C-alpha cells in the first residue's frame, strides 16, 4: 500500500495556535471516501479526531438503529453526546477498507447503555471480531454522511480547514486519496503549538507537506498456486522450524 501513496500530501497552517486546557492532543486526520479531485466522481472526504481515533465503545448488540454498548466512557471527554458522529468498525471492515457513511447519535440512554443512531446498520448488524463504535469529532463542515469534502490548495490559507483551536490543515494539489490514509498532528500545551515539520520556501518558513503517516499493510507469502497439466499445484512458501533447529525456508 505504501508504494501506491504517491502525490498525497497534507499541509498544516498555523494562524496563531493556542491550545487551551491542561491536556495535550493528538489530532488524527483520516481519509474516509477515496478518490481524486481531478475526476468527476468518487470525490474524497475526510474525518478527524482529537484523540487519534481512540474514543471507542465495544458493541454488545445491534437492534435496528439502537446499539447496546459495554460502556459509555469514563467521563464527558471520552463519552457520547447527541449530535456526535460515530462509525461502526470491526476487523473485516478495516481490512476491506470499507467506508460506509457515518451515523449521528440521536439519543443516549445511560441506564440501558444504549445509543440510538440516525440510521440502521444493515449488513453491519451481525457480530464480527473487534466490533466497536468509534467517535469522530467533526461537526463543522460535515455533510449528511458525517464527513468533510477534501479541498486542495496551492498556497497557504487557500482552502484551509480549521479543525479547532487554530489547528488548520490544507491538502496539496494532485492527491490520490485512499480510505484509511491518515496524518497525526500532536498539539502541545507547553508550547501552545503543534509538532510538525517545516520547510523554508522563498525565505519563509512554512509547514512542510507530508505523505500519509499510514496505514501500511504488511503481507507474508504463504504459497503459490499454479495450474499445470490440468491440475492445480501448490508450492509451500512457509518456513519450517524443526525442534532444536534453525528455520528452513524454500
N, C-alpha and C positions, 0 to 999 in steps of 0.2 A: 504493500500500500504506500510505503514511504516514497518509492520511486515514481509514483503517479501523482505526487503532490506538487508538481511544478507550477510556478507562477501563481501561487496563492499566498497572499500576504495580508496581514492586518497591521495597521499603524495606529498608535495611540497618541492623541494630542493631549496636552495638559494646560488648560487655561486657568492657572491658579488653583490647583487642587488643594483642598483642606479636608483631611479625613477626620470626621467627628468621632466622639466617643473614645473609649479606652481600649478598643479591640482592633487588632489588625484584620484585614480582609484578604481573601484570595479569590479574586473575581475569575470566573470562567466564562468565556465567550465560545459558544459551540454552534457549529452549523447544523441546522435541522433538515431542511429540504435541500437536496443537491442541485447543481446546475451551474450555469454561467450567464452573465448579463448580456452576452453577445448573441444569445439565442432567443427565439420568440417564445419558447415555453420553458418549463422547469426553472422558474425564477428561484434563486437560492434565498434561504431565510436563515435567521439565527435566533438563539435564545441565550439568556445569561443567568448566572447565579453568583451571589456574593460570597458563597461558601464552597466554591469548587464543586457544586452539584452534590454536596454531601448530605443535604437535608432530605432523608428518605424515610419511608414508613412501610415496614413489612406488611404485605397484604395477606389477610386470612381468608377472605371470601369476597366474591363479587356477585351481586344480585341486581341486574338491570343497571341503573345508574348509581346504586349505593354500594360503597366499598367498605368492608369491615377491616380495620387495621389493628395491628398488635399494640400500637401506642400512638399517641398524638403529639409526641415531642416532649422534651423535658421542661421547656419554658416557651414564652411567646416568640422568642427569636427563632427557635427551632420547631415551631408548631405550624398549624394550618389555620388560615382565616378565610372568610368568604371573599371571593374575588381572586384568590391565588390561582395561578396556572400550574397544573400538575401533568405528569406523564407516567403512564404505567409502563414499566420496563421490566424485562426478565432476560435470562441468558439468551434464548433464541432471538428475541427482539434485537439485542445488541449485536449478536454475531451476524445476523442477516442485514444489519444496517437499515432497519426499518425506520420510518419517520411518520408515524400516524399523527394526526392532529392532537394537540394538547387539549385538555379539558379544564374548565373553570370550576372551582369549588363553589357550590351554591349554598351549602349548609354543613355545619359541623355539629355532631352530637357527641359531646364529651362523655356522657354516661354510657352510651352504647358503643363507643369507639368507632363510629361510622362517619363517613363524609358522603354527601350527595353531590354528584358531578353534573355538568351541563349536558351530558350525553351518555349513551350506553357504550360499552366496550366491545360489543360484537364478539368476534372470534378470539378476542383477547381475554374473555372472561374465564376461560379454562386455566387451571393451575399450571404453572411452569416453574422450573428451578430459578431461584434468585428473584422472585417477583416482588417488586417494591413500587410504591408510589413516590416519584421524585418531584420535589417542588422546584420550580423555576421562579425567578424574581422579577421578570419584566412585567411592567404594566403599561407604561407609556410606549406608544408606537406599535403595540401588538395588534395583529389582525384577528379575525374571528376564530382562527385556529391557534391563537396564543403565541405566535412567533412574529419576528420582525423582518421586513424585507432588507436584503443586503443592498446597499448603495455604494458604489465605488467613487473614488475621487482622485484627482491628480495633484491637489495642493492642500496644505494644512488648513483645516477649518471647513473645507468644502465637503458637503455631505457627511460631516462628522456626526456621531451619535453619542450623546452623553448617557452613560449607564445611570450614575447617580453621584452626588457629591463631587462633581468636577471630573470624574473618571470618564474620559472620552475616547472613542475609538473611531477609526476610519479604515476602509478597505481600499487597497491599491487596485488599479485597473488591470484587466486581463485575467481575473481569477477563475479557476476551475474548482468549484467547491464540492466537497463530498460530505455526506452525512457522517457526523462524528468528529470532523476536524475541530480542533479546539485550541484556544490560546489561554494561558494563565497570566493574570496581572496581579502581583502582590501589592497591596496598599499598606503602608506602614504609618502608624500614628506618631512614631518617634520623629519622623522627618516630614510628615504631612505631605508625602509624595508617594509615587509608585516606583517599583523597581522594574526598569525596562531599558533595553539597550538604546543608545543614542548614536547618531552619526552627524558629522559636520557636512552641510550642504551649502555651498557658496558662502562659507564663513559663518553660517548659522547652525547652531546645534539643535537638532530636531530628533524626535523619536524615530528609531530605525524600523523599517519594515521587517517583519518576521514571518518565516514559514510557519505552518501549524505546528504546535508542540506535540501533536499526536492526532489520531490514535494510530499506532503502528502494530500490526498483527504479525506474529512470527509463526511460521509453519515448519513442520518436520516431515520429510518424505518417508512414508511407511512402506510403499511398494509401487511397482509399475505393472499395470495390467495391459497385456498386449494380445491382439488377435493374430494367430498364426496357424496355418494348416487346419482351418475350420475348427479351431478350438482356442479357448482363452488360456493364456499362460500368465502366471503371477510370479514376478521377481520380488523377493522379500528384501527390503532395504533397511530393515530394523537391525540394530546392533544387538548382539547376544552377549551376555555377561555370565560366563561359566563360574561355578562356585570356586573361589580361590584363584581365579584367573583374571586377565585383563579383557576389556571389551573387544569384541571382534566385529568389524563392520564390513559389509560387502564392498 
